[in-house]
Amino acid sequence: MSDGNLLKGDNRMANLPKFGGLLVLAAIALAFPQVFTNPAISNYGVFTLIFVTSVVAWNIFSGNTGYISLGQAVFYGSGAYTMGLAAKHWNITGDAVFALLPLCAAVGALIAVPFGLVALRVRRHTFIVLTIAVFFIFQLMAFNFTFTGSSSGLTSPFLTWPAATYNTPFYYIALACAAGSILIAWLIRRSRFGLQLRAIRDDEDRARGLGVKTMRVKLASFVISGAITAIIGAVWFFYINQVEPQTGFNPLFDLTLALMAFLGGYGTISGAVLGAVIIEPLTLWLNTQPQFSGGSLSEILLGGVFLIVVLFMPRGIIPTGGELITKIRSKGRPAVVPATTLGAVPGTEGAPSSPSSVSSGGAR
């Protein structure tokens, strides 16, 4: 067997635990609403998957390019309002409303084009300020336009699903959205497009000098992120049955996405998922506690967590944990294996070459 085949076999064996772990996680996700039939528990699962989708979509753009977006709620709220307005004016009811999800994605993508063309012309720090400004413009429009319901917002059509299992269909819809967003993020990361995005994150001027169409690449990533976020915003709207300007365009939504990404591991898909799985159930649980509900103590705690992460674990759980595991595995062994000379006698790689061998090598 050739060395190439041996390496391929070793790579397959090394990847087996990863594939096994993914299969276990998929089985747990699929079985969750069947095992935990209590609506209070399945509600945790639905909201967690909504935020998994949202933070993975955020990571497709911000994690890959280094441009931190605090205006992702623009797409989230726009998807919710698009679903509500389309269902209302076209008299679409029942399960048929979910056929409008592609329309919501298209609206999110269309909004991302002018948004990105304006905001992506500036550098990273100014970009953050511009995304906040655009966010508040959309929130004010939702408050003041009559077709959006002004401050009252919109209500969703009634879904004739059994009350006992009402959360279950939403759970699987949100799970499909989460799986789809993770797959898209994984495909982007392994593609030439993803390599260009990461080159922009590392050094945008150098990437441009190497021929990367930086504006085009950033805008494409921004559009994909906006479309996915608009879809899950529409699902969220039907799940809670209402959207208002302060909930559809909520500044805490953007801050929560950033916290999830940084906690799990900024720039990594697994880190984004882990951050959502930790933060969203914790937030929901805090809101059920009398001492935290009805005030801002839960937000203060989340802000404190964000500061701790940035100060003491800036790379997040996944990268930091990976480095720790690598250090443990390599304990007592050199970090870099010394290079060997081809054709050398075993045991003499580190021995100095004799004058005759140097001279003969030079003669060759």
TORFI-270844 format. One record per residue: residue number from 1; x, y, z of N, C-alpha, C in turn. Coordinates in steps of 0.05 Angstrom, whole numbers, plus 5000, padded with zeros to 4 digits. Layout:
<atoms>
(atom NUM (X Y Z) (X Y Z) (X Y Z))
...
</atoms>
This chain:
<atoms>
(atom 1 (5017 4976 5000) (5000 5000 5000) (5018 5025 5000))
(atom 2 (5011 5045 4983) (5028 5069 4981) (5024 5087 5005))
(atom 3 (5043 5106 5008) (5041 5125 5030) (5016 5142 5029))
(atom 4 (5008 5149 5004) (4984 5165 5000) (4959 5151 5010))
(atom 5 (4957 5125 5004) (4934 5109 5013) (4934 5106 5044))
(atom 6 (4958 5104 5055) (4960 5102 5084) (4951 5127 5097))
(atom 7 (4958 5150 5086) (4950 5176 5097) (4920 5179 5096))
(atom 8 (4908 5171 5073) (4879 5173 5070) (4865 5156 5090))
(atom 9 (4876 5132 5094) (4864 5114 5114) (4866 5125 5142))
(atom 10 (4889 5137 5148) (4892 5150 5175) (4873 5173 5178))
(atom 11 (4869 5189 5157) (4850 5212 5159) (4821 5202 5164))
(atom 12 (4814 5180 5150) (4787 5169 5154) (4784 5159 5182))
(atom 13 (4804 5146 5193) (4802 5136 5220) (4800 5159 5240))
(atom 14 (4815 5181 5234) (4815 5204 5252) (4788 5218 5252))
(atom 15 (4774 5217 5229) (4748 5230 5226) (4725 5214 5237))
(atom 16 (4729 5188 5242) (4707 5171 5251) (4695 5181 5278))
(atom 17 (4711 5189 5298) (4698 5200 5322) (4681 5224 5317))
(atom 18 (4690 5242 5299) (4675 5266 5292) (4648 5258 5280))
(atom 19 (4648 5240 5261) (4623 5232 5248) (4605 5218 5268))
(atom 20 (4617 5202 5286) (4601 5188 5306) (4588 5208 5325))
(atom 21 (4604 5228 5333) (4593 5249 5351) (4570 5264 5338))
(atom 22 (4573 5270 5312) (4552 5285 5297) (4526 5268 5296))
(atom 23 (4529 5242 5291) (4506 5225 5290) (4492 5223 5317))
(atom 24 (4508 5222 5339) (4496 5222 5365) (4480 5248 5371))
(atom 25 (4493 5271 5364) (4479 5296 5368) (4454 5299 5351))
(atom 26 (4455 5288 5326) (4431 5289 5309) (4409 5272 5321))
(atom 27 (4416 5248 5331) (4396 5231 5344) (4383 5244 5368))
(atom 28 (4400 5257 5384) (4389 5271 5408) (4370 5294 5400))
(atom 29 (4378 5309 5380) (4362 5331 5371) (4335 5321 5360))
(atom 30 (4335 5299 5345) (4310 5289 5333) (4292 5277 5355))
(atom 31 (4304 5266 5375) (4288 5252 5396) (4279 5271 5418))
(atom 32 (4290 5295 5419) (4284 5314 5442) (4254 5318 5447))
(atom 33 (4238 5326 5426) (4210 5332 5433) (4194 5307 5438))
(atom 34 (4204 5284 5430) (4190 5259 5436) (4195 5250 5464))
(atom 35 (4218 5256 5475) (4225 5249 5502) (4214 5269 5522))
(atom 36 (4218 5295 5516) (4209 5317 5533) (4183 5328 5521))
(atom 37 (4161 5317 5529) (4135 5325 5517) (4123 5348 5531))
(atom 38 (4133 5356 5554) (4123 5379 5568) (4128 5404 5551))
(atom 39 (4106 5420 5545) (4110 5444 5529) (4130 5464 5540))
(atom 40 (4132 5466 5566) (4151 5484 5578) (4179 5476 5571))
(atom 41 (4185 5450 5569) (4212 5441 5562) (4217 5443 5532))
(atom 42 (4197 5435 5516) (4201 5436 5487) (4203 5465 5478))
(atom 43 (4191 5484 5493) (4194 5512 5487) (4224 5521 5488))
(atom 44 (4239 5510 5507) (4268 5515 5508) (4281 5506 5482))
(atom 45 (4273 5482 5473) (4285 5471 5449) (4280 5488 5424))
(atom 46 (4255 5498 5421) (4248 5514 5398) (4264 5540 5398))
(atom 47 (4265 5554 5420) (4279 5580 5421) (4309 5576 5418))
(atom 48 (4320 5554 5429) (4348 5548 5425) (4355 5544 5396))
(atom 49 (4339 5529 5382) (4344 5524 5353) (4341 5549 5337))
(atom 50 (4322 5566 5344) (4319 5592 5331) (4345 5608 5333))
(atom 51 (4356 5608 5357) (4381 5623 5361) (4405 5609 5349))
(atom 52 (4405 5583 5348) (4426 5568 5334) (4427 5577 5305))
(atom 53 (4404 5578 5292) (4403 5587 5264) (4412 5615 5261))
(atom 54 (4403 5633 5279) (4410 5661 5278) (4440 5666 5281))
(atom 55 (4452 5653 5301) (4481 5658 5307) (4498 5645 5285))
(atom 56 (4490 5622 5274) (4505 5610 5252) (4504 5629 5228))
(atom 57 (4481 5640 5222) (4478 5659 5200) (4496 5684 5206))
(atom 58 (4496 5694 5230) (4513 5716 5238) (4542 5709 5233))
(atom 59 (4550 5685 5240) (4577 5676 5238) (4586 5673 5208))
(atom 60 (4567 5667 5190) (4574 5665 5162) (4586 5691 5152))
(atom 61 (4575 5713 5162) (4587 5739 5154) (4607 5749 5174))
(atom 62 (4599 5754 5198) (4616 5767 5218) (4640 5750 5226))
(atom 63 (4635 5724 5231) (4656 5706 5239) (4677 5702 5218))
(atom 64 (4669 5702 5193) (4688 5697 5171) (4702 5722 5162))
(atom 65 (4689 5745 5163) (4702 5770 5153) (4714 5787 5174))
(atom 66 (4706 5784 5200) (4716 5801 5221) (4701 5827 5224))
(atom 67 (4680 5831 5207) (4662 5854 5210) (4640 5847 5229))
(atom 68 (4640 5858 5253) (4620 5852 5274) (4594 5868 5267))
(atom 69 (4573 5853 5261) (4548 5865 5255) (4530 5867 5280))
(atom 70 (4520 5891 5286) (4501 5894 5307) (4474 5904 5296))
(atom 71 (4469 5896 5271) (4444 5902 5258) (4430 5878 5246))
(atom 72 (4436 5855 5257) (4424 5830 5247) (4394 5829 5252))
(atom 73 (4385 5844 5272) (4356 5845 5277) (4341 5858 5255))
(atom 74 (4354 5873 5237) (4341 5884 5214) (4329 5862 5197))
(atom 75 (4344 5841 5193) (4335 5818 5177) (4315 5801 5192))
(atom 76 (4320 5798 5217) (4302 5782 5235) (4274 5794 5236))
(atom 77 (4273 5820 5242) (4247 5833 5242) (4234 5836 5215))
(atom 78 (4250 5840 5194) (4239 5843 5167) (4227 5816 5158))
(atom 79 (4239 5794 5165) (4228 5768 5158) (4201 5764 5172))
(atom 80 (4200 5772 5198) (4175 5769 5213) (4153 5786 5201))
(atom 81 (4159 5811 5195) (4138 5829 5184) (4130 5821 5156))
(atom 82 (4149 5811 5140) (4142 5801 5113) (4122 5778 5115))
(atom 83 (4128 5759 5132) (4110 5737 5136) (4082 5746 5144))
(atom 84 (4081 5764 5164) (4055 5774 5174) (4039 5789 5153))
(atom 85 (4053 5807 5138) (4039 5823 5118) (4030 5807 5095))
(atom 86 (4046 5788 5086) (4039 5771 5063) (4015 5753 5070))
(atom 87 (4016 5741 5094) (3994 5724 5102) (3968 5740 5106))
(atom 88 (3970 5764 5115) (3947 5781 5120) (3934 5790 5094))
(atom 89 (3950 5801 5075) (3939 5812 5051) (3932 5791 5030))
(atom 90 (3944 5768 5031) (3938 5747 5012) (3919 5726 5024))
(atom 91 (3910 5731 5049) (3891 5713 5062) (3901 5684 5063))
(atom 92 (3926 5681 5071) (3937 5654 5073) (3935 5645 5102))
(atom 93 (3924 5622 5106) (3921 5612 5134) (3931 5583 5136))
(atom 94 (3931 5573 5160) (3939 5545 5165) (3968 5540 5158))
(atom 95 (3974 5515 5152) (4001 5506 5146) (4012 5520 5120))
(atom 96 (3995 5530 5103) (4004 5542 5078) (4021 5566 5083))
(atom 97 (4021 5578 5106) (4037 5602 5111) (4067 5596 5109))
(atom 98 (4075 5571 5114) (4103 5565 5113) (4114 5564 5084))
(atom 99 (4096 5565 5065) (4104 5567 5037) (4115 5595 5031))
(atom 100 (4110 5614 5050) (4120 5641 5047) (4149 5645 5056))
(atom 101 (4161 5624 5067) (4189 5626 5077) (4209 5634 5056))
(atom 102 (4207 5623 5031) (4225 5633 5010) (4222 5663 5004))
(atom 103 (4197 5672 5006) (4193 5701 5002) (4207 5717 5024))
(atom 104 (4206 5708 5048) (4219 5722 5070) (4250 5722 5066))
(atom 105 (4260 5699 5056) (4289 5698 5050) (4296 5718 5029))
(atom 106 (4279 5721 5008) (4284 5739 4986) (4284 5768 4996))
(atom 107 (4265 5775 5014) (4264 5802 5025) (4289 5808 5042))
(atom 108 (4297 5788 5058) (4321 5792 5073) (4346 5797 5056))
(atom 109 (4348 5782 5034) (4370 5785 5015) (4369 5812 5001))
(atom 110 (4345 5821 4993) (4342 5847 4980) (4349 5870 4998))
(atom 111 (4341 5868 5024) (4349 5889 5043) (4379 5889 5047))
(atom 112 (4391 5866 5047) (4420 5864 5052) (4437 5878 5030))
(atom 113 (4426 5879 5005) (4442 5891 4983) (4447 5920 4988))
(atom 114 (4426 5938 4990) (4433 5966 4994) (4446 5971 5022))
(atom 115 (4437 5956 5042) (4449 5957 5069) (4479 5952 5067))
(atom 116 (4487 5930 5053) (4515 5923 5051) (4530 5942 5033))
(atom 117 (4518 5952 5011) (4532 5970 4993) (4540 5996 5007))
(atom 118 (4524 6004 5027) (4530 6028 5042) (4550 6022 5065))
(atom 119 (4544 6002 5081) (4559 5997 5105) (4586 5984 5100))
(atom 120 (4588 5968 5079) (4613 5953 5075) (4635 5969 5061))
(atom 121 (4629 5994 5056) (4650 6011 5044) (4669 6022 5065))
(atom 122 (4662 6019 5090) (4678 6030 5111) (4694 6007 5125))
(atom 123 (4711 6015 5143) (4727 5995 5158) (4711 5984 5181))
(atom 124 (4722 5965 5195) (4708 5948 5214) (4695 5964 5237))
(atom 125 (4709 5983 5249) (4698 5998 5272) (4675 6016 5263))
(atom 126 (4678 6029 5240) (4656 6046 5231) (4632 6029 5222))
(atom 127 (4638 6005 5212) (4616 5987 5204) (4597 5981 5227))
(atom 128 (4608 5977 5251) (4592 5971 5274) (4572 5993 5279))
(atom 129 (4582 6018 5277) (4565 6042 5282) (4543 6044 5261))
(atom 130 (4550 6039 5236) (4531 6040 5214) (4509 6019 5217))
(atom 131 (4516 5995 5226) (4495 5974 5229) (4476 5982 5251))
(atom 132 (4486 5994 5272) (4468 6003 5294) (4449 6025 5284))
(atom 133 (4460 6043 5267) (4443 6065 5256) (4421 6054 5238))
(atom 134 (4428 6035 5221) (4408 6023 5203) (4387 6008 5219))
(atom 135 (4396 5995 5240) (4377 5980 5257) (4356 5999 5268))
(atom 136 (4364 6022 5279) (4345 6040 5291) (4327 6053 5270))
(atom 137 (4337 6057 5246) (4320 6067 5224) (4297 6047 5219))
(atom 138 (4303 6021 5218) (4282 6001 5213) (4263 6000 5237))
(atom 139 (4273 6002 5261) (4255 6001 5284) (4236 6025 5284))
(atom 140 (4247 6049 5278) (4230 6073 5277) (4209 6071 5254))
(atom 141 (4216 6059 5232) (4197 6055 5210) (4175 6037 5219))
(atom 142 (4182 6015 5233) (4161 5997 5242) (4142 6010 5262))
(atom 143 (4153 6029 5278) (4136 6043 5298) (4117 6063 5284))
(atom 144 (4126 6075 5261) (4111 6097 5250) (4095 6091 5225))
(atom 145 (4100 6069 5211) (4085 6063 5187) (4059 6049 5195))
(atom 146 (4037 6056 5182) (4011 6045 5188) (4008 6016 5179))
(atom 147 (4021 6009 5156) (4018 5982 5146) (4032 5961 5163))
(atom 148 (4051 5970 5180) (4064 5951 5199) (4049 5949 5225))
(atom 149 (4026 5963 5227) (4011 5962 5252) (4021 5981 5273))
(atom 150 (4040 5999 5266) (4051 6019 5284) (4061 6005 5310))
(atom 151 (4055 6016 5332) (4065 6005 5358) (4052 5979 5366))
(atom 152 (4028 5974 5353) (4014 5949 5360) (4025 5925 5346))
(atom 153 (4038 5929 5324) (4050 5906 5309) (4030 5890 5294))
(atom 154 (4037 5865 5288) (4020 5847 5273) (4016 5821 5288))
(atom 155 (3993 5809 5284) (3988 5782 5295) (3987 5762 5273))
(atom 156 (3995 5737 5279) (3997 5716 5259) (3970 5702 5256))
(atom 157 (3965 5690 5232) (3941 5673 5229) (3941 5650 5248))
(atom 158 (3917 5641 5254) (3914 5619 5273) (3921 5592 5260))
(atom 159 (3937 5576 5275) (3944 5550 5265) (3928 5529 5281))
(atom 160 (3915 5512 5266) (3897 5492 5279) (3913 5466 5286))
(atom 161 (3933 5469 5303) (3948 5447 5312) (3940 5439 5341))
(atom 162 (3941 5414 5348) (3933 5405 5375) (3950 5420 5396))
(atom 163 (3936 5429 5417) (3950 5445 5437) (3972 5429 5452))
(atom 164 (3967 5403 5456) (3986 5387 5471) (4012 5384 5456))
(atom 165 (4011 5383 5430) (4036 5380 5414) (4041 5404 5396))
(atom 166 (4032 5427 5404) (4034 5451 5387) (4064 5458 5382))
(atom 167 (4081 5454 5402) (4109 5462 5399) (4125 5443 5381))
(atom 168 (4115 5418 5378) (4131 5398 5364) (4136 5405 5334))
(atom 169 (4115 5412 5319) (4121 5420 5291) (4140 5443 5288))
(atom 170 (4137 5463 5306) (4156 5486 5306) (4184 5477 5312))
(atom 171 (4186 5458 5330) (4213 5448 5337) (4227 5436 5313))
(atom 172 (4212 5419 5298) (4225 5406 5275) (4229 5426 5252))
(atom 173 (4212 5446 5249) (4217 5467 5229) (4242 5483 5237))
(atom 174 (4245 5490 5262) (4269 5504 5271) (4293 5487 5269))
(atom 175 (4291 5461 5274) (4313 5442 5272) (4322 5440 5243))
(atom 176 (4303 5440 5224) (4310 5439 5195) (4325 5465 5187))
(atom 177 (4316 5488 5198) (4329 5513 5192) (4358 5513 5203))
(atom 178 (4360 5503 5228) (4387 5502 5241) (4406 5484 5225))
(atom 179 (4396 5460 5218) (4413 5441 5203) (4421 5453 5176))
(atom 180 (4401 5466 5163) (4407 5478 5137) (4428 5500 5139))
(atom 181 (4426 5517 5159) (4445 5539 5163) (4473 5528 5169))
(atom 182 (4474 5507 5185) (4500 5495 5192) (4513 5483 5167))
(atom 183 (4496 5470 5151) (4507 5458 5126) (4517 5479 5107))
(atom 184 (4502 5501 5104) (4511 5523 5087) (4538 5535 5097))
(atom 185 (4539 5539 5124) (4563 5550 5136) (4587 5532 5132))
(atom 186 (4582 5506 5134) (4604 5486 5130) (4613 5486 5101))
(atom 187 (4595 5487 5082) (4602 5487 5054) (4618 5512 5047))
(atom 188 (4609 5535 5058) (4623 5560 5053) (4652 5558 5064))
(atom 189 (4654 5547 5088) (4681 5546 5101) (4700 5529 5085))
(atom 190 (4691 5508 5072) (4708 5490 5057) (4712 5499 5028))
(atom 191 (4700 5521 5020) (4701 5529 4992) (4722 5551 4988))
(atom 192 (4727 5558 4963) (4745 5580 4956) (4733 5606 4966))
(atom 193 (4707 5608 4965) (4693 5632 4975) (4699 5636 5005))
(atom 194 (4698 5615 5021) (4704 5617 5049) (4733 5624 5054))
(atom 195 (4751 5614 5038) (4779 5621 5040) (4783 5651 5035))
(atom 196 (4769 5662 5016) (4770 5690 5010) (4760 5707 5033))
(atom 197 (4738 5698 5046) (4727 5712 5069) (4747 5712 5091))
(atom 198 (4760 5690 5097) (4779 5689 5119) (4804 5706 5112))
(atom 199 (4811 5707 5087) (4833 5725 5079) (4827 5754 5084))
(atom 200 (4802 5761 5080) (4793 5789 5086) (4795 5794 5116))
(atom 201 (4787 5774 5132) (4788 5776 5161) (4817 5780 5171))
(atom 202 (4835 5765 5159) (4863 5766 5168) (4877 5792 5159))
(atom 203 (4873 5800 5134) (4886 5825 5124) (4871 5832 5098))
(atom 204 (4853 5851 5100) (4836 5857 5076) (4852 5870 5054))
(atom 205 (4871 5888 5061) (4887 5901 5040) (4905 5880 5025))
(atom 206 (4916 5862 5040) (4932 5841 5027) (4915 5823 5010))
(atom 207 (4891 5816 5019) (4873 5800 5003) (4865 5814 4977))
(atom 208 (4860 5840 4979) (4854 5855 4955) (4878 5856 4936))
(atom 209 (4902 5858 4947) (4926 5857 4930) (4931 5831 4917))
(atom 210 (4920 5809 4929) (4923 5782 4917) (4901 5776 4897))
(atom 211 (4883 5795 4892) (4863 5792 4872) (4835 5785 4882))
(atom 212 (4831 5786 4908) (4804 5780 4919) (4786 5805 4915))
(atom 213 (4763 5801 4903) (4743 5822 4900) (4729 5826 4927))
(atom 214 (4742 5841 4944) (4733 5842 4972) (4705 5852 4975))
(atom 215 (4697 5873 4961) (4670 5883 4964) (4649 5863 4955))
(atom 216 (4654 5850 4933) (4636 5830 4923) (4633 5806 4942))
(atom 217 (4656 5797 4952) (4656 5774 4970) (4642 5781 4996))
(atom 218 (4648 5804 5008) (4634 5812 5033) (4604 5814 5029))
(atom 219 (4596 5827 5006) (4568 5831 5002) (4553 5805 4998))
(atom 220 (4565 5786 4984) (4553 5760 4980) (4549 5746 5007))
(atom 221 (4568 5747 5024) (4566 5734 5050) (4544 5748 5067))
(atom 222 (4543 5774 5065) (4523 5790 5080) (4495 5783 5070))
(atom 223 (4491 5779 5044) (4465 5773 5033) (4456 5745 5043))
(atom 224 (4475 5726 5042) (4468 5698 5052) (4460 5699 5081))
(atom 225 (4475 5714 5097) (4469 5716 5126) (4442 5729 5130))
(atom 226 (4436 5750 5115) (4410 5764 5117) (4387 5746 5109))
(atom 227 (4390 5731 5088) (4368 5713 5079) (4361 5692 5100))
(atom 228 (4382 5679 5111) (4377 5658 5131) (4364 5670 5156))
(atom 229 (4373 5694 5165) (4362 5707 5189) (4333 5715 5184))
(atom 230 (4326 5723 5160) (4298 5731 5154) (4280 5706 5156))
(atom 231 (4289 5683 5146) (4273 5659 5148) (4267 5652 5176))
(atom 232 (4288 5651 5193) (4283 5643 5221) (4267 5664 5236))
(atom 233 (4269 5690 5228) (4252 5710 5240) (4223 5706 5234))
(atom 234 (4217 5696 5210) (4189 5689 5203) (4179 5666 5219))
(atom 235 (4195 5645 5223) (4188 5623 5240) (4182 5632 5268))
(atom 236 (4200 5649 5279) (4196 5660 5306) (4169 5674 5308))
(atom 237 (4162 5690 5288) (4137 5706 5288) (4113 5687 5291))
(atom 238 (4112 5666 5276) (4090 5648 5277) (4090 5631 5303))
(atom 239 (4113 5628 5314) (4114 5612 5339) (4103 5629 5362))
(atom 240 (4109 5655 5364) (4099 5671 5386) (4073 5685 5379))
(atom 241 (4064 5683 5354) (4039 5693 5345) (4037 5724 5343))
(atom 242 (4059 5738 5346) (4057 5767 5345) (4085 5778 5340))
(atom 243 (4086 5801 5326) (4111 5816 5324) (4105 5845 5329))
(atom 244 (4122 5858 5345) (4120 5887 5351) (4147 5899 5345))
(atom 245 (4147 5926 5341) (4173 5939 5334) (4195 5933 5354))
(atom 246 (4188 5933 5380) (4208 5930 5400) (4217 5901 5404))
(atom 247 (4201 5882 5393) (4209 5854 5395) (4222 5844 5369))
(atom 248 (4210 5852 5346) (4221 5845 5320) (4248 5858 5315))
(atom 249 (4251 5883 5323) (4276 5898 5320) (4286 5904 5348))
(atom 250 (4297 5884 5361) (4306 5885 5389) (4336 5887 5390))
(atom 251 (4347 5909 5402) (4376 5911 5403) (4389 5889 5419))
(atom 252 (4375 5877 5439) (4386 5855 5454) (4391 5830 5437))
(atom 253 (4375 5828 5415) (4379 5805 5397) (4407 5805 5386))
(atom 254 (4416 5829 5377) (4443 5831 5365) (4465 5826 5385))
(atom 255 (4461 5837 5409) (4481 5834 5430) (4483 5804 5439))
(atom 256 (4459 5791 5439) (4459 5763 5447) (4473 5746 5426))
(atom 257 (4470 5751 5401) (4484 5736 5380) (4514 5739 5383))
(atom 258 (4523 5764 5388) (4552 5769 5391) (4562 5754 5415))
(atom 259 (4547 5754 5438) (4555 5740 5462) (4557 5710 5456))
(atom 260 (4538 5698 5443) (4538 5670 5437) (4562 5663 5420))
(atom 261 (4568 5679 5400) (4591 5673 5382) (4617 5674 5397))
(atom 262 (4621 5695 5413) (4646 5699 5427) (4649 5678 5450))
(atom 263 (4627 5671 5463) (4629 5651 5484) (4637 5624 5473))
(atom 264 (4624 5615 5451) (4630 5589 5440) (4657 5588 5426))
(atom 265 (4663 5609 5411) (4688 5610 5396) (4683 5626 5371))
(atom 266 (4692 5651 5371) (4687 5669 5349) (4700 5658 5323))
(atom 267 (4684 5657 5302) (4694 5648 5276) (4691 5619 5271))
(atom 268 (4681 5603 5291) (4677 5575 5287) (4648 5568 5287))
(atom 269 (4640 5548 5271) (4612 5539 5269) (4604 5525 5295))
(atom 270 (4621 5507 5304) (4615 5493 5329) (4613 5512 5353))
(atom 271 (4630 5532 5353) (4629 5552 5375) (4603 5568 5375))
(atom 272 (4593 5575 5351) (4568 5589 5349) (4545 5572 5360))
(atom 273 (4545 5547 5352) (4524 5529 5361) (4525 5525 5392))
(atom 274 (4549 5521 5402) (4553 5517 5431) (4544 5541 5446))
(atom 275 (4551 5565 5437) (4543 5589 5450) (4513 5592 5452))
(atom 276 (4499 5586 5430) (4470 5587 5431) (4458 5567 5450))
(atom 277 (4469 5543 5450) (4458 5521 5467) (4462 5528 5497))
(atom 278 (4483 5544 5503) (4488 5552 5531) (4471 5576 5539))
(atom 279 (4472 5597 5522) (4461 5623 5530) (4431 5624 5529))
(atom 280 (4419 5613 5507) (4390 5616 5505) (4374 5601 5527))
(atom 281 (4380 5576 5533) (4366 5563 5555) (4370 5578 5581))
(atom 282 (4395 5588 5585) (4401 5602 5610) (4384 5628 5612))
(atom 283 (4381 5642 5589) (4365 5666 5589) (4336 5660 5595))
(atom 284 (4325 5639 5582) (4297 5632 5587) (4293 5624 5616))
(atom 285 (4312 5609 5627) (4309 5601 5655) (4310 5625 5674))
(atom 286 (4327 5644 5668) (4329 5668 5685) (4303 5684 5684))
(atom 287 (4290 5684 5661) (4265 5699 5658) (4242 5686 5674))
(atom 288 (4245 5661 5681) (4224 5647 5696) (4228 5651 5726))
(atom 289 (4251 5662 5734) (4256 5665 5762) (4245 5693 5772))
(atom 290 (4230 5693 5793) (4218 5718 5802) (4238 5740 5808))
(atom 291 (4261 5733 5818) (4281 5754 5825) (4294 5766 5800))
(atom 292 (4291 5753 5777) (4304 5764 5753) (4283 5775 5733))
(atom 293 (4259 5765 5734) (4238 5773 5715) (4227 5801 5722))
(atom 294 (4218 5815 5701) (4206 5841 5706) (4226 5863 5710))
(atom 295 (4251 5858 5708) (4272 5878 5711) (4294 5874 5690))
(atom 296 (4318 5884 5697) (4340 5882 5678) (4363 5866 5690))
(atom 297 (4358 5851 5712) (4380 5836 5724) (4391 5814 5705))
(atom 298 (4373 5801 5690) (4382 5780 5671) (4401 5792 5650))
(atom 299 (4394 5816 5640) (4411 5829 5620) (4438 5837 5632))
(atom 300 (4437 5846 5657) (4462 5854 5671) (4480 5829 5674))
(atom 301 (4468 5806 5681) (4484 5782 5684) (4496 5773 5657))
(atom 302 (4480 5775 5636) (4491 5768 5609) (4513 5787 5601))
(atom 303 (4510 5812 5608) (4531 5831 5602) (4556 5825 5617))
(atom 304 (4553 5817 5642) (4576 5809 5658) (4590 5784 5647))
(atom 305 (4574 5765 5638) (4586 5741 5625) (4602 5749 5600))
(atom 306 (4591 5768 5585) (4605 5777 5560) (4632 5790 5567))
(atom 307 (4633 5806 5588) (4658 5819 5596) (4678 5798 5605))
(atom 308 (4669 5778 5620) (4687 5757 5630) (4699 5742 5607))
(atom 309 (4682 5735 5587) (4691 5720 5564) (4712 5736 5549))
(atom 310 (4706 5762 5544) (4725 5778 5528) (4751 5782 5542))
(atom 311 (4750 5785 5569) (4775 5790 5584) (4792 5765 5589))
(atom 312 (4779 5743 5596) (4794 5720 5605) (4793 5696 5585))
(atom 313 (4775 5696 5567) (4774 5674 5547) (4766 5686 5520))
(atom 314 (4783 5704 5509) (4775 5719 5485) (4770 5701 5460))
(atom 315 (4782 5678 5460) (4779 5660 5436) (4755 5642 5439))
(atom 316 (4743 5640 5462) (4719 5624 5465) (4725 5596 5476))
(atom 317 (4703 5581 5481) (4706 5555 5493) (4719 5535 5474))
(atom 318 (4709 5533 5449) (4719 5513 5431) (4749 5516 5425))
(atom 319 (4759 5540 5416) (4788 5542 5411) (4805 5539 5436))
(atom 320 (4796 5550 5458) (4811 5548 5483) (4812 5519 5492))
(atom 321 (4790 5505 5491) (4789 5477 5498) (4806 5460 5480))
(atom 322 (4806 5466 5454) (4823 5451 5435) (4853 5455 5441))
(atom 323 (4861 5479 5448) (4889 5484 5455) (4896 5469 5480))
(atom 324 (4878 5468 5500) (4884 5454 5525) (4887 5424 5520))
(atom 325 (4870 5413 5503) (4872 5384 5497) (4898 5378 5483))
(atom 326 (4906 5396 5464) (4931 5392 5450) (4955 5393 5469))
(atom 327 (4955 5411 5488) (4977 5413 5507) (4978 5388 5524))
(atom 328 (4955 5377 5532) (4954 5353 5549) (4965 5329 5533))
(atom 329 (4957 5327 5508) (4966 5305 5491) (4995 5306 5485))
(atom 330 (5006 5330 5482) (5034 5332 5474) (5053 5335 5498))
(atom 331 (5043 5331 5522) (5060 5334 5546) (5082 5313 5546))
(atom 332 (5107 5323 5550) (5129 5304 5550) (5141 5298 5523))
(atom 333 (5128 5310 5502) (5138 5306 5474) (5145 5333 5462))
(atom 334 (5163 5334 5444) (5169 5360 5431) (5145 5370 5415))
(atom 335 (5141 5396 5415) (5118 5408 5401) (5122 5404 5371))
(atom 336 (5147 5406 5361) (5153 5403 5333) (5172 5380 5329))
(atom 337 (5165 5361 5313) (5182 5338 5308) (5204 5346 5289))
(atom 338 (5230 5342 5297) (5252 5350 5279) (5251 5337 5252))
(atom 339 (5258 5352 5232) (5258 5341 5205) (5280 5321 5201))
(atom 340 (5275 5301 5185) (5295 5280 5179) (5305 5283 5151))
(atom 341 (5329 5274 5146) (5340 5274 5119) (5333 5249 5105))
(atom 342 (5323 5252 5080) (5316 5229 5065) (5340 5212 5059))
(atom 343 (5337 5186 5064) (5359 5167 5059) (5379 5165 5082))
(atom 344 (5374 5180 5104) (5393 5179 5126) (5390 5153 5141))
(atom 345 (5412 5144 5154) (5412 5120 5170) (5396 5126 5196))
(atom 346 (5377 5110 5204) (5362 5115 5228) (5380 5118 5252))
(atom 347 (5374 5139 5268) (5390 5144 5292) (5412 5164 5287))
(atom 348 (5417 5172 5262) (5439 5191 5256) (5428 5217 5245))
(atom 349 (5401 5222 5248) (5390 5246 5236) (5401 5271 5248))
(atom 350 (5406 5271 5273) (5415 5295 5287) (5445 5298 5286))
(atom 351 (5461 5278 5276) (5490 5279 5275) (5499 5299 5254))
(atom 352 (5521 5313 5259) (5531 5333 5240) (5543 5318 5216))
(atom 353 (5541 5330 5193) (5552 5318 5168) (5582 5321 5168))
(atom 354 (5595 5301 5157) (5624 5302 5155) (5632 5321 5133))
(atom 355 (5657 5332 5133) (5666 5350 5113) (5665 5337 5085))
(atom 356 (5671 5311 5084) (5671 5298 5058) (5644 5297 5046))
(atom 357 (5623 5291 5063) (5596 5290 5053) (5587 5317 5044))
(atom 358 (5594 5339 5058) (5586 5366 5050) (5598 5373 5023))
(atom 359 (5624 5367 5021) (5638 5374 4997) (5627 5358 4973))
(atom 360 (5622 5332 4978) (5611 5316 4956) (5584 5325 4949))
(atom 361 (5567 5333 4970) (5541 5343 4964) (5543 5368 4947))
(atom 362 (5562 5385 4954) (5565 5410 4939) (5575 5405 4911))
(atom 363 (5591 5384 4908) (5601 5377 4880) (5577 5369 4863))
(atom 364 (5558 5354 4875) (5535 5347 4859) (5520 5371 4850))
</atoms>
